[in-house]
Amino acid sequence: MIEKLFFLNKREKFYPEAEKPQGRGTIWARRILIFVVIAYIAGLILGPIITLVISAFEEGYQAVLVALSQPQVLSSMWMTFWIAIVVIIVHGFFGTVVSWVLVRDRFIGRGFLNGLIDIPFAVSPVVVGYMLLLLFGRNGIFAPVLNSLDIRVAFAVPGMVLATLFVTLPFMVRELVPVLEGLGINQEQAAATLGASGFQTFWRVTLPSLRPGIIYGLTLTFARALGEFGAVLVIGGGIIGRTETLTIFIFRALDDRQYISAYSAGLLLGLFSIVLVLGIDWLRRRAEN
Amino acid sequence: MSLTSINQQVKPVKSTPWGRYSIRSLALTYLIVFLIIPILVIFQDGLKEGLSGLWYQITLPAALHSLKLTLWTSAMMTVINTFMGTLTAYVMVRYVFPGKNLLNAIIDLPLAIPTLVTGVMLVIMFGPQEALGSWFNSNLGISIIFAPPGIILALLFITFPFIVRSVQPVLLEMDRAQEDAAATLGASSWSIFWNITRPYLTLPIASGALLSFARAIGEFGAIVIVAGNIPLLSQTAAVYVYGQVESENRLGASAVSLVMMAIAFSSIIFVNYLQKKSKRVG
């Protein structure tokens, strides 16, 4: 069910035209209900989005461009981008492995693990960052090991990558598990019968069928990673120029009353995420039709 | 013919147990390192001072107020969202009107927009210096930003898709024969909805509502912008933990984190239970 909510692909199979939906109630009752829903969505969701667009462009589009080309903004953009890239590489590999194990393998505690996968959806990002501080911070559990190896995790990029990994963990798995379940094992068995090794079977038979799911899962992971704020703020500390992501920059710019910078960066991040998520959804539906 | 008989005779060659074990251990290591150890450390640290130490930290005025504020704003959001989400799903599935596809796409936008950006949007719209915000303040005496109404608004924005997307598929797949029968027998449309349609929707509504509640408890990005960080007034639990981490008060941070984690855990377990139950019913 959680995957149903987060993954737009499995929703809305609209009724075929022949079977047009027909609600109950008089024409006026219907009109009122439709009006209430449209007004609610317009007020709650569209209103704030439009306000942000208008406010960002209040001083003209040149001000937006100037704000977005500040060195701090550019460096925080790079930071966000690189963290998201590392995260999709790690989850691309391990997410596939975990999904395969959860669907195809049988061992004690599998059901329990399957339930655990959803936990990052519900854990507060601040708590995620704090967990990692308890592990890798100055007085953290792993502090002696890290100090002797001279590795910095807290208040540095590795910690921010770890935090983003935790937050985005469910997306790949929840996307791939239903696909793997739907595939069944007939083709894999056929390949094995013909003498393919386990790895060959996976590489030549299973993986190609998983490819659309992997691309979709990675896009969602990427979008979520771009927008992460609380967890990377707590573990990274938001040090200007060193551990500042784009979301952290927006937060600081608001605090410093650099409103145009904050609004422009927020608009950029919001638009990019929307285009990413709706775009991949559109591509996928076009591929299905 | 001959192919099928071969298939039946030859048992599929299984990959070697060693290959299987190594993949299994790879997956388990990944989950243990990235998921289980971080979760366990919160429980270990939160319970370090014993239950009485935990209780002391939670009942400090600022901590207790932040937890209560988080719970009641999340509950309030859940009530509104349950009503509006169900209504939206019903209208989207059952009624035909222009712009429906567009509206359907807009419902997903909150899932894509980073919550920090959501916070920024709401501050611009309802901030005390802004047109709408000052109108609310002077005409209705309500301040939205830096106050609980702003928190509820932000949570409503973020969790809006949850209930809609949970109820919509069930409504789509529902058999309409019973409703038609009731209509033929002269039931009013409200009575049809309440007595026939609603029972089918109870489980999906409940799991969507619970999920949005769990999500709301932990929300940080939008709330820290919209509500600020005013102890005993607009400081939620997540913002409280952030403050304690910043001021290096480990005990306070761990205690409130533990409570939030416990709520998250029980919600996820309950949602899984509801979903299993609705799979059996469906």
HADDOCK unambig.tbl for C-alpha pairs under 7 A between the chains (distance, minus, plus):
assign (segid A and resid 1 and name CA) (segid B and resid 275 and name CA) 6.63 0.50 0.50
assign (segid A and resid 5 and name CA) (segid B and resid 162 and name CA) 5.88 0.50 0.50
assign (segid A and resid 5 and name CA) (segid B and resid 165 and name CA) 5.47 0.50 0.50
assign (segid A and resid 5 and name CA) (segid B and resid 166 and name CA) 6.32 0.50 0.50
assign (segid A and resid 11 and name CA) (segid B and resid 169 and name CA) 6.65 0.50 0.50
assign (segid A and resid 12 and name CA) (segid B and resid 169 and name CA) 6.75 0.50 0.50
assign (segid A and resid 21 and name CA) (segid B and resid 93 and name CA) 6.72 0.50 0.50
assign (segid A and resid 21 and name CA) (segid B and resid 94 and name CA) 4.81 0.50 0.50
assign (segid A and resid 21 and name CA) (segid B and resid 95 and name CA) 6.02 0.50 0.50
assign (segid A and resid 21 and name CA) (segid B and resid 96 and name CA) 6.86 0.50 0.50
assign (segid A and resid 22 and name CA) (segid B and resid 94 and name CA) 5.31 0.50 0.50
assign (segid A and resid 22 and name CA) (segid B and resid 95 and name CA) 5.91 0.50 0.50
assign (segid A and resid 23 and name CA) (segid B and resid 94 and name CA) 4.74 0.50 0.50
assign (segid A and resid 23 and name CA) (segid B and resid 95 and name CA) 5.54 0.50 0.50
assign (segid A and resid 24 and name CA) (segid B and resid 189 and name CA) 5.61 0.50 0.50
assign (segid A and resid 25 and name CA) (segid B and resid 189 and name CA) 5.44 0.50 0.50
assign (segid A and resid 34 and name CA) (segid B and resid 91 and name CA) 6.26 0.50 0.50
assign (segid A and resid 37 and name CA) (segid B and resid 88 and name CA) 5.71 0.50 0.50
assign (segid A and resid 44 and name CA) (segid B and resid 157 and name CA) 6.27 0.50 0.50
assign (segid A and resid 45 and name CA) (segid B and resid 157 and name CA) 6.40 0.50 0.50
assign (segid A and resid 48 and name CA) (segid B and resid 121 and name CA) 5.07 0.50 0.50
assign (segid A and resid 48 and name CA) (segid B and resid 122 and name CA) 5.89 0.50 0.50
assign (segid A and resid 48 and name CA) (segid B and resid 125 and name CA) 6.15 0.50 0.50
assign (segid A and resid 49 and name CA) (segid B and resid 121 and name CA) 6.36 0.50 0.50
assign (segid A and resid 51 and name CA) (segid B and resid 121 and name CA) 6.76 0.50 0.50
assign (segid A and resid 51 and name CA) (segid B and resid 124 and name CA) 6.91 0.50 0.50
assign (segid A and resid 51 and name CA) (segid B and resid 125 and name CA) 6.26 0.50 0.50
assign (segid A and resid 52 and name CA) (segid B and resid 121 and name CA) 5.36 0.50 0.50
assign (segid A and resid 52 and name CA) (segid B and resid 124 and name CA) 6.86 0.50 0.50
assign (segid A and resid 94 and name CA) (segid B and resid 27 and name CA) 6.85 0.50 0.50
assign (segid A and resid 97 and name CA) (segid B and resid 27 and name CA) 6.01 0.50 0.50
assign (segid A and resid 98 and name CA) (segid B and resid 27 and name CA) 4.90 0.50 0.50
assign (segid A and resid 101 and name CA) (segid B and resid 24 and name CA) 6.06 0.50 0.50
assign (segid A and resid 101 and name CA) (segid B and resid 27 and name CA) 6.91 0.50 0.50
assign (segid A and resid 119 and name CA) (segid B and resid 265 and name CA) 6.86 0.50 0.50
assign (segid A and resid 119 and name CA) (segid B and resid 268 and name CA) 6.80 0.50 0.50
assign (segid A and resid 122 and name CA) (segid B and resid 214 and name CA) 5.57 0.50 0.50
assign (segid A and resid 122 and name CA) (segid B and resid 215 and name CA) 5.19 0.50 0.50
assign (segid A and resid 122 and name CA) (segid B and resid 218 and name CA) 6.82 0.50 0.50
assign (segid A and resid 122 and name CA) (segid B and resid 264 and name CA) 5.20 0.50 0.50
assign (segid A and resid 123 and name CA) (segid B and resid 218 and name CA) 6.03 0.50 0.50
assign (segid A and resid 123 and name CA) (segid B and resid 261 and name CA) 6.18 0.50 0.50
assign (segid A and resid 123 and name CA) (segid B and resid 264 and name CA) 5.88 0.50 0.50
assign (segid A and resid 124 and name CA) (segid B and resid 218 and name CA) 3.80 0.50 0.50
assign (segid A and resid 124 and name CA) (segid B and resid 219 and name CA) 6.05 0.50 0.50
assign (segid A and resid 124 and name CA) (segid B and resid 238 and name CA) 6.82 0.50 0.50
assign (segid A and resid 125 and name CA) (segid B and resid 218 and name CA) 6.95 0.50 0.50
assign (segid A and resid 126 and name CA) (segid B and resid 220 and name CA) 6.97 0.50 0.50
assign (segid A and resid 126 and name CA) (segid B and resid 238 and name CA) 6.21 0.50 0.50
assign (segid A and resid 126 and name CA) (segid B and resid 242 and name CA) 6.33 0.50 0.50
assign (segid A and resid 127 and name CA) (segid B and resid 257 and name CA) 5.87 0.50 0.50
assign (segid A and resid 131 and name CA) (segid B and resid 38 and name CA) 5.45 0.50 0.50
assign (segid A and resid 131 and name CA) (segid B and resid 41 and name CA) 6.54 0.50 0.50
assign (segid A and resid 131 and name CA) (segid B and resid 42 and name CA) 6.02 0.50 0.50
assign (segid A and resid 132 and name CA) (segid B and resid 38 and name CA) 6.49 0.50 0.50
assign (segid A and resid 166 and name CA) (segid B and resid 34 and name CA) 6.08 0.50 0.50
assign (segid A and resid 166 and name CA) (segid B and resid 35 and name CA) 6.51 0.50 0.50
assign (segid A and resid 189 and name CA) (segid B and resid 12 and name CA) 5.52 0.50 0.50
assign (segid A and resid 192 and name CA) (segid B and resid 12 and name CA) 6.10 0.50 0.50
assign (segid A and resid 192 and name CA) (segid B and resid 13 and name CA) 5.51 0.50 0.50
assign (segid A and resid 193 and name CA) (segid B and resid 12 and name CA) 5.43 0.50 0.50
assign (segid A and resid 193 and name CA) (segid B and resid 13 and name CA) 6.06 0.50 0.50
assign (segid A and resid 197 and name CA) (segid B and resid 15 and name CA) 6.83 0.50 0.50
assign (segid A and resid 198 and name CA) (segid B and resid 15 and name CA) 4.96 0.50 0.50
assign (segid A and resid 227 and name CA) (segid B and resid 114 and name CA) 4.51 0.50 0.50
assign (segid A and resid 229 and name CA) (segid B and resid 221 and name CA) 6.24 0.50 0.50
assign (segid A and resid 230 and name CA) (segid B and resid 220 and name CA) 6.24 0.50 0.50
assign (segid A and resid 230 and name CA) (segid B and resid 221 and name CA) 6.04 0.50 0.50
assign (segid A and resid 247 and name CA) (segid B and resid 116 and name CA) 6.91 0.50 0.50
assign (segid A and resid 266 and name CA) (segid B and resid 117 and name CA) 5.40 0.50 0.50
assign (segid A and resid 270 and name CA) (segid B and resid 113 and name CA) 5.14 0.50 0.50
assign (segid A and resid 270 and name CA) (segid B and resid 114 and name CA) 6.48 0.50 0.50
assign (segid A and resid 270 and name CA) (segid B and resid 117 and name CA) 6.59 0.50 0.50
assign (segid A and resid 273 and name CA) (segid B and resid 112 and name CA) 5.60 0.50 0.50
assign (segid A and resid 273 and name CA) (segid B and resid 113 and name CA) 6.12 0.50 0.50
assign (segid A and resid 274 and name CA) (segid B and resid 109 and name CA) 6.60 0.50 0.50
assign (segid A and resid 274 and name CA) (segid B and resid 112 and name CA) 5.37 0.50 0.50
assign (segid A and resid 274 and name CA) (segid B and resid 113 and name CA) 6.40 0.50 0.50
assign (segid A and resid 277 and name CA) (segid B and resid 112 and name CA) 6.26 0.50 0.50
